[in-house]
């Protein structure tokens, strides 16, 4: 009789617990910023599952969720993101979180261990007037020199990829409000809405003209 009772308890316990475990789902993912820069020490929370995870040095995480859940991605220098988990969600997900690009946030991103300083400096290639006061710069070249790491200024030339040849120009291609121009010295920093510095694959859309990199400037007038 005792044996039958034990078997009955095991049977009931097994089937009582099984539905709880069947509700769980394991999701693996990688958190990136600026398209391909992994974010370490980033917190992820499963809203319904009430579980959490932290990304490793390569931005990877593993978290237990419900089949229908919401993942919350929160960082001190990033915009919050949400991802719905359902039966169409793959077991491995990739999330690109938007870095709020300010000088203070660059320091915080490194200080919190989200990114390495060298990687961040080489990845940040976009600035707009909402992130910084462009009017404090004397001219457009001072603005570019002061805000983009690794970019050199020689006279009225912007050098993105270094000096390639003594005889050939190493100057970047200038595109202002969608039009290729030969000179940007007359642009007042106060009139600039945004600046993008492109190289490698980003500059390839301009063909051979973009071989030395591209400086894309959007002015407030051109945006109107």
C-alpha positions as CSV (number, residue, x, y, z in Angstrom):
1,X,0.0,0.0,0.0
2,X,2.9,2.3,0.9
3,X,4.5,1.7,-2.6
4,X,1.2,2.6,-4.4
5,X,1.0,5.8,-2.4
6,X,4.5,6.8,-3.3
7,X,3.9,6.1,-7.0
8,X,0.7,8.2,-6.8
9,X,2.6,11.1,-5.3
10,X,5.3,10.9,-7.9
11,X,2.6,10.8,-10.7
12,X,0.7,13.8,-9.4
13,X,3.9,15.8,-8.8
14,X,5.3,15.1,-12.2
15,X,2.2,16.2,-14.1
16,X,1.6,19.2,-11.8
17,X,5.1,20.5,-12.4
18,X,5.3,19.7,-16.1
19,X,3.0,22.6,-17.2
20,X,5.1,25.1,-15.4
21,X,8.3,24.0,-17.1
22,X,6.5,23.8,-20.5
23,X,5.9,27.5,-20.2
24,X,9.5,28.4,-20.2
25,X,11.5,29.3,-23.3
26,X,15.3,30.0,-23.6
27,X,16.2,32.9,-25.9
28,X,19.8,33.7,-26.8
29,X,20.8,37.0,-28.3
30,X,23.4,39.6,-29.0
31,X,23.2,43.3,-28.2
32,X,24.9,45.7,-30.6
33,X,25.1,49.4,-31.1
34,X,26.2,51.6,-34.0
35,X,25.4,48.6,-36.2
36,X,28.2,46.3,-35.3
37,X,29.7,47.3,-31.9
38,X,29.0,44.7,-29.2
39,X,27.6,46.0,-25.9
40,X,28.9,44.3,-22.7
41,X,27.4,44.5,-19.2
42,X,24.0,45.4,-20.7
43,X,20.9,44.4,-18.7
44,X,18.0,42.5,-20.3
45,X,14.7,41.7,-18.4
46,X,11.9,39.3,-19.4
47,X,8.8,41.2,-18.3
48,X,6.4,38.3,-17.7
49,X,9.0,35.7,-16.9
50,X,10.5,38.1,-14.3
51,X,14.0,36.9,-15.2
52,X,17.1,38.9,-16.1
53,X,20.4,38.6,-17.9
54,X,23.6,40.6,-18.5
55,X,25.5,40.5,-21.8
56,X,29.1,39.2,-21.8
57,X,32.1,41.0,-23.4
58,X,30.9,40.1,-26.9
59,X,27.4,41.3,-26.2
60,X,25.8,37.8,-25.9
61,X,23.1,36.9,-23.4
62,X,20.8,34.0,-22.6
63,X,17.5,34.5,-20.8
64,X,14.5,32.4,-19.8
65,X,11.2,33.7,-20.9
66,X,7.6,32.7,-21.4
67,X,6.5,31.7,-24.9
68,X,4.7,35.0,-25.1
69,X,6.8,37.6,-23.4
70,X,8.5,41.0,-23.8
71,X,12.2,41.6,-23.4
72,X,13.2,45.0,-22.0
73,X,16.7,46.4,-22.9
74,X,17.8,49.2,-20.7
75,X,21.1,51.1,-20.6
76,X,22.1,54.4,-19.1
77,X,23.4,55.9,-22.3
78,X,21.1,54.1,-24.7
79,X,17.5,54.5,-25.8
80,X,15.3,51.8,-24.2
81,X,14.2,48.9,-26.5
82,X,11.5,46.3,-26.3
83,X,11.2,43.0,-28.2
84,X,8.1,40.9,-28.3
85,X,8.7,37.1,-27.8
86,X,6.2,34.8,-29.6
87,X,6.1,31.7,-31.7
88,X,7.6,33.6,-34.6
89,X,10.6,34.8,-32.7
90,X,13.8,32.8,-33.5
91,X,15.8,31.2,-30.7
92,X,18.7,33.6,-31.4
93,X,17.9,37.3,-31.7
94,X,20.0,40.4,-32.5
95,X,19.2,43.8,-31.1
96,X,20.7,47.1,-32.1
97,X,20.3,49.6,-29.4
98,X,20.6,53.3,-30.2
99,X,23.6,55.1,-28.5
100,X,22.7,58.6,-27.3
101,X,25.8,60.3,-28.7
102,X,27.1,63.1,-26.4
103,X,30.6,63.7,-25.0
104,X,29.3,62.8,-21.5
105,X,27.7,59.6,-22.7
106,X,30.9,58.5,-24.5
107,X,32.7,58.7,-21.1
108,X,29.8,56.9,-19.3
109,X,29.7,54.1,-22.0
110,X,33.3,53.4,-21.4
111,X,33.1,53.9,-17.6
112,X,30.2,51.4,-17.3
113,X,32.1,48.9,-19.3
114,X,29.5,48.8,-22.2
115,X,32.2,49.4,-24.9
116,X,35.9,49.8,-25.3
117,X,37.1,53.3,-25.7
118,X,39.1,52.7,-29.0
119,X,36.1,50.8,-30.5
120,X,33.7,53.6,-29.6
121,X,35.9,56.3,-31.0
122,X,36.2,54.5,-34.4
123,X,32.5,53.7,-34.5
124,X,30.9,57.0,-33.7
125,X,30.7,58.8,-37.1
126,X,27.5,60.8,-36.9
127,X,26.7,64.1,-35.2
128,X,23.7,66.3,-35.3
129,X,22.9,69.7,-33.8
130,X,20.6,68.3,-31.2
131,X,23.6,66.4,-29.7
132,X,26.1,69.3,-29.6
133,X,26.3,73.1,-29.9
134,X,28.0,73.6,-33.3
135,X,28.0,77.3,-32.9
136,X,30.9,77.2,-30.5
137,X,33.3,76.2,-33.3
138,X,35.1,78.9,-35.3
139,X,34.7,77.1,-38.7
140,X,33.6,73.8,-40.2
141,X,37.1,72.3,-40.1
142,X,37.5,73.0,-36.4
143,X,34.1,71.4,-35.8
144,X,35.1,68.2,-37.7
145,X,38.5,68.0,-36.1
146,X,37.1,68.4,-32.6
147,X,34.2,65.9,-32.9
148,X,35.5,63.0,-35.1
149,X,38.4,60.9,-33.7
150,X,41.1,60.0,-36.2
151,X,40.1,62.6,-38.8
152,X,42.8,65.0,-39.8
153,X,42.6,68.5,-41.2
154,X,45.2,69.9,-43.5
155,X,44.4,73.4,-44.7
156,X,41.0,73.1,-46.2
157,X,41.1,69.4,-46.7
158,X,39.5,66.7,-44.5
159,X,41.7,63.5,-44.4
160,X,39.8,60.5,-43.2
161,X,41.9,57.5,-44.3
162,X,45.4,59.0,-43.9
163,X,47.8,60.2,-46.5
164,X,47.7,57.8,-49.5
165,X,50.3,59.4,-51.8
166,X,52.4,62.6,-52.1
167,X,51.2,63.1,-55.7
168,X,47.5,62.1,-55.3
169,X,45.0,63.9,-53.2
170,X,43.9,62.2,-49.9
171,X,41.0,64.7,-49.4
172,X,37.6,63.2,-48.6
173,X,34.7,63.7,-50.9
174,X,32.3,66.4,-49.8
175,X,28.5,66.0,-50.1
176,X,26.4,68.9,-48.9
177,X,22.6,68.6,-49.0
178,X,22.9,65.7,-51.4
179,X,25.2,67.6,-53.8
180,X,29.0,66.9,-54.3
181,X,31.0,70.1,-53.8
182,X,34.7,70.8,-54.0
183,X,35.0,73.1,-50.9
184,X,33.1,73.4,-47.6
185,X,35.1,76.2,-46.0
186,X,32.2,78.7,-46.5
187,X,29.8,76.6,-44.4
188,X,29.0,78.2,-41.0
189,X,28.9,75.6,-38.2
190,X,25.7,77.3,-36.9
191,X,24.0,76.4,-40.2
192,X,24.8,72.7,-39.9
193,X,22.1,70.2,-39.0
194,X,24.2,67.0,-39.1
195,X,27.5,65.6,-40.2
196,X,28.4,62.0,-41.2
197,X,31.9,60.7,-41.8
198,X,31.9,57.7,-44.0
199,X,34.6,55.2,-44.9
200,X,35.0,51.7,-46.1
201,X,31.6,50.1,-46.9
202,X,29.7,53.3,-46.0
203,X,31.7,55.3,-48.6
204,X,31.4,52.6,-51.3
205,X,28.0,53.9,-52.4
206,X,29.9,56.8,-53.9
207,X,32.1,54.5,-56.0
208,X,35.7,55.5,-56.8
209,X,35.0,59.1,-55.8
210,X,34.6,57.9,-52.2
211,X,37.9,56.1,-52.0
212,X,39.3,58.6,-49.5
213,X,36.1,58.6,-47.4
214,X,33.1,60.9,-47.5
215,X,32.0,63.9,-45.4
216,X,28.2,64.2,-45.7
217,X,26.8,67.5,-44.4
218,X,23.1,68.3,-44.0
219,X,22.5,72.0,-43.5
220,X,19.4,73.4,-41.8
221,X,18.5,75.3,-44.9
222,X,18.9,72.2,-47.1
223,X,16.6,70.3,-44.7
224,X,13.8,72.8,-45.0
